[in-house]
Each structure stands twice: as structure tokens, then as C-alpha cells.
Amino acid sequence: MALLDGKYALIWGVANRRSIAWAIAQAMSREGAKVALTYQGDRVERMVRECAEQIPGTVMIPADVTDDAQIASVYERLQDEWGRLDILVHSIAFAHGEDLSGRFLETSRAGFATALEVSAYSLVAITRPAVPLMSEGGSVMALTYIASQRVFPGYNVMGVAKAALESTVRYLAADLGPQAIRVNAISAGPISTLSARGVRGFTDFARAYPEKAPLRRATDPAEVGDTAVFLAADWSRGITGEVIFVDEGYHAVGI
């Protein structure tokens, strides 16, 4: 029996086949979960559809996480399609390019608000309407990065947003624990996604990463997918409010 047989997973944040969220979707489908993917706008629909077609029966739903009405429509659709939800994955982050390319000191008020709303508050916004569908408990998880704890050139306001996201994970875990809903985060090593390539200096850092990480290799998206399966399965039933690093041990070293 597969680890996630009979479970239903909603995954926010697949943009294309390089997305960490897509690696998670593939791993969860492999372990028996039924999968739904959201996408934002016509620009990414074709790429997300190409991914979804690889998993027969995948549900695709358009949604913008800054619009509560669109978020609500996602869960209305899932209520009709599935009638329940067991797993919720948040892999959403955004900051304006100008707020990543210059000095953090120059972050605009509007840019700061946008980064925090899309990258951190969105976890609250998509979890709230999921709770009624998780009547038998569930697992919520978000994708974060070590720049929440350390300064990385070019990460700027996104590092602040990831810190807020991790704090949000802990507060949601405390709120939802009595309902048997667990909330955790996965902090992955650098993976060449569409959003990561928008960070100044990412390519050089990713190239040097295997020399410093204790396991001496780059992070494989499949490793993140397998960790997400663990967090979704009953094997992790005692874990909530945690940030789990899948970064070949990089977070543990001081160089």
C-alpha cells in the first residue's frame, strides 16, 4: 500500500516542470494521492497543463492568492470534486525585481507589502478555507529558505518574507493542532527554479554550494518531494510547527 493512498492534495505554486511544487506533486501522486494544482493566469497555464497531463486525473484550477474570492472558488471546486482535503502545499513567493537587485535599505513600502502579502500572508489566506475540508485532520506545508535566518546577497526582502512565513507556520500549527491539522515548512537548498533565477548571484552560489554542504552535492528536487510525502503521511503524525531542512546539511555549517 502506498503511503498516501486515499488522500487528496492541493498544491499551490507549480509554474513549470522545474518547480519544487511539481516535484512534490509527482512524489505525492506516486504514493497514491489525488492531486489538484492551482495556477495564476494565462501566462503559466500552458506549462502547468503540460505538467498536469503527466498525472491522469489531476485537477487544475486558476487562482490568484491576493484575491479571496478566487481562493474561495478553489475550495468550492474541491468540495464538488472531492468533498474533502488531506494535504495542502504552499510553494508561493514573489517580490518585485527592483526590491531584490539593490540595497535592502532601498526596499519600497509597496514592495515590502507585496512580498509579505504574496509570500507569507498567502499561507493564512489559503489555509483558512481549507480547514473545513480537513474534518479528519490534515497536513499543511510551506516551502522556505535559509535566507530567513542568514543574509544572502540579492535575497533582500524575500528573506524577511520567508522569516514571516516560518513564524506563520508556527502560529498556524498552534491554532490548528487541536483539529489534528499539522503545519510545517521545508527549507530546501538552492534549486534552479524560475523564481530562484531571478535572485542576483543565485547561479554563482548554487555552483559553489556542493563544495560547502556536508553531503557535497546539490539539492535534488526529488529529495524535497520525498520529504513532503513524509510530512503528508501518518509517519510524521507527531511533527508540527517545524522547519525541516533538505539542503544536504548546509544549514549546519558555518562557512
DOLUMLO-113799 format. One line per 8 residues: number of its first residue (from 1); their letters; for each residue x, y, z of C-alpha. Coordinates in nm, 3 decimals. Example, Ala and Ser with C-alpha at 12.3 -4.5 7.8 and 13.67 -1.06 7.14 Angstrom:
% residues 2
1) AS) 1.230,-0.450,0.780  1.367,-0.106,0.714;
//
This chain:
% residues 255
1) MALLDGKY) 0.000,0.000,0.000  0.134,0.343,-0.098  0.189,0.598,0.179  -0.078,0.842,0.060  -0.346,0.608,-0.076  -0.689,0.765,-0.037  -0.555,1.113,0.034  -0.626,1.435,-0.156;
9) ALIWGVAN) -0.360,1.701,-0.207  -0.393,2.063,-0.319  -0.067,2.215,-0.437  -0.022,2.590,-0.487  0.277,2.719,-0.680  0.354,2.494,-0.976  0.483,2.721,-1.255  0.660,2.470,-1.478;
17) RRSIAWAI) 0.841,2.136,-1.470  1.133,2.290,-1.276  0.914,2.399,-0.986  0.976,2.244,-0.647  0.598,2.221,-0.619  0.594,1.998,-0.927  0.848,1.762,-0.770  0.617,1.745,-0.469;
25) AQAMSREG) 0.314,1.678,-0.687  0.494,1.394,-0.863  0.605,1.236,-0.535  0.259,1.256,-0.382  0.096,1.110,-0.692  0.349,0.827,-0.692  0.245,0.748,-0.336  -0.124,0.732,-0.428;
33) AKVALTYQ) -0.258,1.081,-0.359  -0.508,1.252,-0.586  -0.364,1.589,-0.688  -0.501,1.935,-0.769  -0.283,2.220,-0.895  -0.356,2.591,-0.896  -0.209,2.832,-1.148  -0.214,3.208,-1.190;
41) GDRVERMV) -0.310,3.348,-1.528  -0.281,3.251,-1.891  0.096,3.305,-1.892  0.167,2.987,-1.697  -0.142,2.783,-1.779  0.017,2.601,-2.072  0.325,2.500,-1.872  0.119,2.385,-1.574;
49) RECAEQIP) -0.115,2.192,-1.805  0.185,2.013,-1.957  0.279,1.904,-1.604  -0.076,1.807,-1.507  -0.117,1.588,-1.814  0.158,1.364,-1.679  -0.065,1.271,-1.383  -0.402,1.143,-1.508;
57) GTVMIPAD) -0.695,1.284,-1.316  -0.514,1.595,-1.195  -0.749,1.886,-1.123  -0.636,2.230,-1.247  -0.786,2.547,-1.100  -0.692,2.910,-1.177  -0.638,3.134,-0.874  -0.461,3.448,-0.758;
65) VTDDAQIA) -0.362,3.432,-0.389  -0.419,3.807,-0.347  -0.790,3.763,-0.430  -1.001,3.597,-0.157  -1.286,3.534,-0.398  -1.060,3.335,-0.629  -0.918,3.142,-0.334  -1.271,3.058,-0.220;
73) SVYERLQD) -1.358,2.931,-0.567  -1.071,2.680,-0.545  -1.217,2.519,-0.236  -1.570,2.528,-0.373  -1.441,2.333,-0.673  -1.266,2.080,-0.449  -1.576,2.043,-0.234  -1.762,1.944,-0.550;
81) EWGRLDIL) -1.482,1.725,-0.689  -1.357,1.552,-0.374  -1.564,1.658,-0.074  -1.254,1.663,0.145  -0.887,1.763,0.160  -0.595,1.599,0.340  -0.284,1.783,0.220  -0.215,2.148,0.142;
89) VHSIAFAH) 0.116,2.263,-0.009  0.217,2.630,-0.023  0.501,2.698,-0.268  0.437,3.065,-0.340  0.677,3.359,-0.329  0.709,3.691,-0.508  0.896,4.019,-0.477  0.945,4.295,-0.732;
97) GEDLSGRF) 1.276,4.273,-0.917  1.387,4.618,-0.805  1.348,4.508,-0.441  1.586,4.217,-0.498  1.851,4.387,-0.709  1.951,4.685,-0.495  2.028,4.750,-0.129  1.777,4.620,0.124;
105) LETSRAGF) 1.771,4.972,0.268  1.607,5.091,-0.052  1.313,4.849,-0.032  0.997,5.041,-0.113  0.698,5.044,0.120  0.481,4.897,-0.155  0.743,4.638,-0.245  0.775,4.525,0.117;
113) ATALEVSA) 0.397,4.493,0.148  0.373,4.294,-0.176  0.648,4.050,-0.078  0.494,3.987,0.265  0.140,3.952,0.132  0.220,3.711,-0.150  0.497,3.513,0.016  0.377,3.491,0.378;
121) YSLVAITR) 0.019,3.606,0.438  -0.093,3.388,0.149  -0.034,3.082,0.370  -0.303,3.211,0.606  -0.528,3.302,0.314  -0.519,2.956,0.156  -0.526,2.760,0.483  -0.833,2.926,0.634;
129) PAVPLMSE) -1.081,2.793,0.373  -0.902,2.456,0.364  -0.977,2.380,0.729  -1.347,2.292,0.681  -1.243,2.031,0.422  -0.991,1.879,0.665  -1.253,1.748,0.904  -1.047,1.435,0.973;
137) GGSVMALT) -0.722,1.626,1.018  -0.456,1.702,0.762  -0.109,1.825,0.677  -0.021,2.177,0.564  0.330,2.256,0.447  0.514,2.558,0.308  0.844,2.597,0.121  1.100,2.828,0.280;
145) YIASQRVF) 1.472,2.904,0.251  1.764,2.959,0.489  1.774,3.328,0.390  1.506,3.363,0.659  1.786,3.319,0.913  2.101,3.441,0.737  2.177,3.725,0.499  2.215,3.619,0.136;
153) PGYNVMGV) 2.313,3.886,-0.118  2.027,3.959,-0.352  1.762,3.789,-0.138  1.676,4.110,0.047  1.305,4.149,0.124  1.239,3.787,0.029  1.449,3.680,0.326  1.226,3.887,0.552;
161) AKAALEST) 0.919,3.736,0.387  1.049,3.383,0.445  1.110,3.466,0.813  0.749,3.582,0.836  0.638,3.263,0.660  0.818,3.043,0.912  0.664,3.232,1.202  0.324,3.194,1.035;
169) VRYLAADL) 0.382,2.818,1.021  0.434,2.807,1.397  0.128,3.016,1.479  -0.092,2.812,1.245  0.044,2.492,1.398  -0.065,2.615,1.742  -0.406,2.720,1.612  -0.484,2.405,1.418;
177) GPQAIRVN) -0.326,2.134,1.633  -0.649,2.071,1.826  -0.814,1.989,1.493  -0.541,1.735,1.410  -0.405,1.958,1.134  -0.027,1.975,1.131  0.164,2.269,0.980  0.532,2.251,0.886;
185) AISAGPIS) 0.786,2.402,0.649  1.055,2.254,0.427  1.371,2.458,0.379  1.532,2.334,0.059  1.879,2.400,-0.071  1.922,2.614,-0.384  1.730,2.466,-0.677  1.723,2.629,-1.019;
193) TLSARGVR) 1.358,2.728,-1.037  1.208,3.019,-1.229  1.189,3.235,-0.917  1.537,3.140,-0.791  1.698,3.251,-1.115  1.556,3.597,-1.052  1.778,3.637,-0.744  2.104,3.820,-0.813;
201) GFTDFARA) 2.404,3.591,-0.761  2.197,3.272,-0.742  2.386,3.093,-1.019  2.727,3.150,-0.860  2.603,3.045,-0.517  2.436,2.730,-0.649  2.754,2.634,-0.833  2.966,2.666,-0.518;
209) YPEKAPLR) 2.709,2.504,-0.288  2.825,2.138,-0.322  3.171,2.237,-0.203  3.033,2.360,0.130  2.735,2.134,0.201  2.836,1.835,0.417  2.691,1.584,0.169  2.894,1.751,-0.107;
217) RATDPAEV) 2.616,1.764,-0.362  2.339,1.991,-0.484  1.984,1.951,-0.360  1.770,1.725,-0.578  1.406,1.839,-0.611  1.305,1.474,-0.569  1.450,1.483,-0.216  1.215,1.769,-0.133;
225) GDTAVFLA) 0.925,1.575,-0.286  1.001,1.271,-0.070  1.020,1.487,0.243  0.682,1.638,0.155  0.540,1.285,0.128  0.677,1.210,0.475  0.513,1.523,0.617  0.185,1.433,0.449;
233) ADWSRGIT) 0.187,1.073,0.571  0.098,0.928,0.910  0.467,0.859,0.968  0.508,1.226,1.068  0.192,1.239,1.280  0.381,1.379,1.581  0.554,1.660,1.392  0.411,2.011,1.368;
241) GEVIFVDE) 0.545,2.367,1.383  0.880,2.253,1.241  1.115,2.376,0.970  1.278,2.069,0.816  1.597,2.131,0.619  1.653,1.939,0.297  1.976,2.109,0.198  2.248,1.841,0.219;
249) GYHAVGI) 2.336,1.973,0.565  2.435,2.324,0.453  2.238,2.489,0.737  2.454,2.313,0.994  2.789,2.456,0.888  2.937,2.799,0.950  3.125,2.855,0.626;
//
